């Protein structure tokens, strides 16, 4: 069995502002996904995919993300 990395259970939290003005706070992304040269850019892709999945399940799709920043204190 492979050993878990220290970053496997560590999350980075983001606050999102959508183009329609809606806010979403403390959305989490595994820190292991953010360890490359792209910085926080992969978080946008991950969160957009989550939003699409949730929208399909609920029947109420989210609008496009306007801005994405790390939550304060993270």
DAURHU-V77099 format. One record per backbone hydrogen bond with DSSP energy under -1.0 kcal/mol. CO is the residue of the C=O (numbers start at 1). NH is the residue of the N-H. E is the energy in kcal/mol with one decimal. If there is no record, write none. Layout:
{{CO	NH	E} {CO	NH	E}}
//
This chain:
{{5	8	-1.5} {7	10	-1.1} {10	31	-2.8} {12	29	-2.1} {13	71	-2.5} {14	27	-2.8} {15	69	-2.3} {16	24	-2.2} {17	66	-2.6} {17	67	-2.1} {18	21	-2.2} {22	18	-2.8} {24	16	-3.4} {27	14	-2.5} {29	12	-2.9} {30	33	-1.5} {31	34	-1.7} {36	39	-1.1} {38	41	-1.8} {40	43	-1.1} {41	45	-1.1} {42	46	-2.4} {43	47	-2.9} {44	48	-2.5} {45	49	-2.0} {46	50	-2.1} {47	51	-2.5} {48	52	-2.3} {49	53	-2.2} {50	54	-2.7} {51	55	-2.6} {52	56	-2.2} {53	57	-2.0} {54	58	-2.5} {55	59	-2.1} {64	19	-2.5} {67	17	-2.5} {69	15	-3.3} {71	74	-1.3}}
//
